[in-house]
Amino acid sequence: MMQRWVAIRKSLNQDWSCSVVGSEVQQVRRLRRAPSPRDSACSLFRLVSASILLLFVGLVLDCSAQTEFEQRNQKGLEQNPPELKFVLRTKVERSAYHLFETIPIELAYSSSRPSTYSIEIDETMNFAGWTHRFYVEPENTVLLTLLEFETHGVICCESDRQYLSRQPTVLKRELTDYIRFEKAGTYRLFHTTQRVFKGALKKEDFGPSTIILTSNILTLTILPDDPDWDVQQLTEALRKLHDPRVQANYDAMKQRIEKIGSELGQDVAMANLLDQTELVQTEKRLNALDTEEAIHERVNLMDMMSKEDVQEERDYGGGTELWQPLLRSTTRPDVVVASMKARAEDPGFGVDYDYLDWWATYTVLRDHTELFRPFSDEAEHQKRIHSFLLCKIAEEKDIVLRLESMLATKKGVAKDVTALAIETAKGFIAYQTQGKNQTPP
């Protein structure tokens, strides 16, 4: 703002010297008289007036210089209840991260008036816990993860509301679970949520809050890709994933959570305790590593359907879809698709329906990246989801044809599993394309 003020002042002074002061200089040269007290008073008046004018112009220019992103954030902050504070920050005091690195964040909620506002902790049994948006600038090199892009359903209906106090309630998450940066650069982002309510839980109140709470702007620097760091991270991640101790600690935590009496309590513990174990954190780090070598490992480490799952599909129809923590997001869908295609061509590998489904999903992401950019509103979001589903049906049809051509080369169990996946996919495609005249598979 100071630079603008100086520039404007210099310009205005030049204008004045051409009009008012210039004529006075000519007069002084002509009469050669000393300045009178009246001249000093006039000069002082002009200086004060100019200062006020420049201050006003500077303020106007400073406001007009705000980007649309900043204006949206400012408007959201102004609508926050004055007693509430919502802080978005990194987990550690860092602002720079590698291109393929997970970014741990914290969402801190507090209230200067205890027992006045409550926060929904659960994200499974009602809509409030999952009603949020990340706004990013610039957004043309940002991709939404599948977790963020997809429409979310809930198992209705329970709630875990906790009152906010001056001591912040902190939720630990990974930003890379929601958005991915395609390129190095400086990014700014803020978060909005509808999980904070006035008062405690009301009966049958399981929807989002009417309060749209807005966070501060967080600035991050994404560094250019570092091949040496990539190799080190891949080596370390693979070592930990094969470490019996890491798996044992995860299993122990899962058993503790399963002993919790309520399903609601288990859901909350899964999101806030199990998600922070070394095994899950390692999976997230590997999922974020988008080198060709890492993606190849991620595809090879995909969870495959169990024999029981395959038999259940054979007996009852339907298709099993797995969580696949190593394929939750990518900035290089072309590499994922190429790796999945290469593995599918192995005669000894059985392509189950879940594998086919993920293959189709990432083919859509590869060919229609624009669908996964940040959206302006929920109407646009739903429109994109509709387009995504149509594209996915087309890709599934194409993959089915590919698998049918590979079927002759498959052997034993691999052939049986692949044949069942083809049959299951055809059933879903027929149901989705013909609608009411078809029975769901």
N, C-alpha and C positions, 0 to 999 in steps of 0.2 A: 504494500500500500504506500510506503514511503517513497519508493521509486516512482510510482504513478504521480504522487503529490508533487515531487520535485519537477517532474517532466511537465505537468500541467502548469505549475507556478512559473516555470521558465517561459512557457508559451504565452501565458497571460501577461507576464511582465513585458514581453516583446510587443504584444498588441498594444498595451497601454503606452509604451514608449513611442509607438507610432502615432498615437492619437492625442492623449492628454499631455503626457510629460514632454513629448516632442515640441508642442507649441510653447510650453513654458520655457524650455531650453532656449528657443529662439527669442523669447521675450527677455530672458536673462542676458543673453548676448547683446541684445539691442539696448537695454537700459542700464546694464551693469550695476544693478542694485543688490543689496544684501537681502537674504530671505527674511520676511517679517514673521512675527508670531502667528499671524493668520495662515501663512504658507505652511508653517510647521504643523499647525492644527489640521489643515486640510490633508497634508501628507499622512499624518497619523490616522485620520479618518479613513483615507483610502487603504492604508495598510491593514487596519482592523477589518474593513469590509472585505478586502481581498482574502484575508485569512479565513473568515467565516465562509465565504463563497467556495474557497478551495477545500475546506473541510467538508462541506455539503457535497461537492462534486466527488470528492474522494470516497465518501460513504456510498454514494449512488453507484460509482464504478465498482466498488468492492462487492456490493450486493449483486450487481449485474454480472460480475465475473464468476459467480458460483455456477458450477456445472449442474446439469439436471440431477445427477447422482447426489450431489451435496444438498440440493434443494429438497430432494425426496427424503433424505436422512433428516434434515433440519425440520421439515414438516412433521415427520414421525416423532422426533424428540419433543416437539412442542405439544403433541397430543398425548404424551406419556403422563400418567397421573404424577403430580409433583412429589408424592411420597415414595414413588418407586424408582429404583435404580437398576439398570440392566447393563452389564459390562461384558463385552466380547474381548477376549485376550488370548494370547498364546499361553500354553501351559508353563513354559519356561521363558525367560527374558530373551527371546530371539525374535528378530523380524526378517531374517534371511534364511531361506531353505533351498535345498537342492530341487531340481526339476522333478525328480522321481522319488521324493521323500514324503513320508506322512507328516502332517502338520497337526500336532496335538493342540487343541484349544480348550478353553474353559468358558462356560456360560454362567455368569455370576448374577444372582437375583437377590435384591435386598429391599427392605421397606423401613422407612424412618418411623412408621407407625406400626408397632407390633400388633399381631392378631387382627389385622385389618385386611390384608391381601393374602391369598393362598396360591400355591403353585401345584400344578398337576405333575406328579413325578412319573406316573405310568405312561408308557407309549404304545401299549398293546390293547388295552381293554376299553379305550375311549379315543375320541378324535382329538381332544385338546392337546394331548402330549405330542402329537405329530403335526400340528398345524403351525407351520413356520415357512419362512423364505430367506434365502441368502441373496442379497443384491451385490453385484460386483461391477467394478469399473477398472479397466475395459472388459467387456463381456464377449468380444468377438473371438477371443482365444481361450474361452472357458467352456468346459463341458460339464453337464450335469451327470452324476453317476446314475446308474439304474435305480439305486435306492431312492434317490431324490426325484427322478423323472417319473417313476411309476405311480399310479394311483394306489393309495393305501386303504385297505379295509381294516376293521377292528373286530375283535371278539367281544361283542357287547354283553354286558356293560358293567364295569366296576371302575373304581377311582381310588387313587392314593394322593389325597390333597394334604399339603403341609403348609402351615402358616409361615409367611416370611417375617424375618426380623432384621434388625440392624446387622447382625452377623450374616454374611451372604450364604445363600444356598448355591453350591457350585456343582454343575454338571460337567463331567469330563468327556470330551468327544474328540474325534479326528475330523478336521475339515475335509480331508481327502475322502471321507465317506460320503460327502455331499457334492463337492465340486472338484474338478481336476483342471490344472493349468497346463495348456498345451505348449506354451513357450515361456522362455525367460522374460522377465520384466518386472515392473512395479505394479502391484494391484492393490485396490482398496475395496473393502467390503464391509457390510453391516448386516445384522440379523434382525428379523422380526418374528414374533411368536404370539400365539393366542392361548398360551397355557397358564396365564396368570389371571386370577379372578378376584373380584371384590367380595370379601367374606369367605365362608367355608363352603363345603359341598352342599348343594341343594338336591332334593330328591329328583331322580330322573334327569339330572343335569350332566350329560356326558358329551355334549358338543363343545366346540371351541368357545373361548371367552369372547365377549364383545370388546374387550381391551386388546388392542394391537400394540404390543410393547416393542419399542425400537431401541436397538443398541447403539453404541458409539461406532465410529468408523475405525476399522483396523487396517493398517497399511503393511503389506508384505512385499518382500523382494524375492522373486524366484530366480535363482542363479542358473546360468547355462549348464547344460549337461556336462557331467564330469565322469568320463569312462572309468577312471581308476576308482572313484568312490562307488560307482555302480557295481564293479566286480567285487569290491570288498563287502558291500551290502548283500549281494547275492550269496556269496560264500557263507557269510554269517547267518543269514536267514535259513538257508538249507541245513546248516549245522544244527541250529536250534530246533527246526521242525523234526529232525531225526533224533533229537536228544530225549531219551526216556524220562529224564527228570522233568523236562518242560511239559511233556504229555501227562506225567503223573500229577504234577501240580494243578494242571487244568482239570483232570479227572476228579481230584480231591475237592476242588472248589465246586464243580458241578454236583457232586454228591451232597455237599453241604447245602447247596441251593435247593436240591430236590427234597430235602427234609423240611423245608419251610412249609408251614401248614396250608397256606392259601396259594392259589394259582396266581393271584395278583402279586403277592410277595415274591414269588418265583420270577415273574416277568421283570419286576423292578431290579431284582438282584442280577438277573441275566444281563440287563442293559448297563448296570452300574458297577458290577463286581466281576462277573465272568468276562465281560468285554475288556477288562483291564489286565487280564492274566497274560503272562509272557507268551503263551501259545497264540492267543488271538492277536496280540500286538505284533507278533512276528508275521502272522498271516497278512495283517494289514500292510506291513512294510513291504512284504513280497508282492502283494497285490498292486502297490503303488509303483513298483519297479518296472518300467516299461521298455527295457532293453529287449532285443530279440532273444538273447539267451534266457533272460528271466521269464519272458512270455512263454517260451518253449517249456520251461520247467513248470510254470503255472498250469499250462494245459495238461501236461503229463501227470500232475498231482491232483487233477480234478477228482472229486468224489464220484464214484460210480454207483449205480443202483445195486442193491444187494440181491441175492438170489430170491429172497422173499418178496422184494419189490417187483422183480421181473415176473415171478409166479403170480403175484396178485394182479398185475396188469393182464396176464394171460387169462386168468380166471374171471376177472370182473370188468376188464376194460379200463379206460382212463389212462392218464399219463402222470408219472411221478416227476415232480420238479424239485431239485435239491438246492440248497443254499449257495453252494460254491463260493466260499469266502475268497478264493484266489482269482475269481473272475467278476468281482463286484464292479469294477470300473477299469477303464483304460483310455489312454490318449492315442493309442495306435491300434485301432480295430482291424486295420489291414493285416497287421502281423498276427493278431489273434486268429483271424479267419484262415490265414494261410497255414498256421500251425495246427488248427483243428482239422482242416482238410487233409493235411499230410498224415496226421495220426489216424484219421478215419480210413485211409487207404491201406493201412496195415492189415493183411489178411487175418491176423490173429486177434485183432481188436474188435470187440463187439460194440457197435454204436447204439447205445440205449436212447430212449426218448428224451431224457434230460439233456444228453449231449447234443442231440439234434436241435432241441429248442434253443440252447445257448448259441449254437452255430448260426441259426437263423437270426437271433437277436443281434449278434455282433456283425452280421452281414448287413443288416439294416443300418446299424450305426456307421459302418464303413461307407455305405452308399448314400446315406441321408443324414449327414452330420448335423445339418441345420435343425433337425428335430430336437436335438439334445442341448441346444444353446439355452441360456436363461430366458424364461418367458416373461411377458409383460403382465399378464393377469391369468386368473384361473380359467377363463373362457378359452384363451389361447392355449393353455396347458391341455385342456380336454380335447381341443381340436388336433393338437399334435399327437396325443395318445391315440386318437382315432386313426390318424394317418400312419402311425407306427404299426398298429395292429394290421391294417390292410397290407402294408409292405411286408410284414412278417409272414402273413399267409402266403404271399407270393414267393418269398424266400424258402419257406418250408416245402412248397410244391417243387421248387428247383432242387432242393437237397434230397427230397424223396427220389427224384429221378436219378440223381447221382448215386444214391445208395443202392438203388435197384440195379444199376449198371455194375456196382462193385460186388453185389451179392454172390455172384458166381465164384469170386475169388476168396470169399470168406470160408472159414473152416470151423466145424464143430459148434461149440457154444457161441462163438463169435457170430456165426451165421444165424443161429436161432435168435439171439438178442437183436441183431440188426433187422431181421425180418419182422420181429415183433414191433420194433420202433417204427418201421415203415407202415405197418398196419395201424398202429395207434395214431400216427401223424395223419394218415389218410382219413381216419374217422373224425379227428378234430377239424381238419380242413373242410370236410363235407358238411359238418355241423355249422361251422362259422360262415360258410359261403351260401348254404341253402336255408339256414334259419329254422323256421318253425316246422318244416316237414321232416326234420331229422331228429333222432333221439341222441342226446349227448353220449359220447363214447364212454 
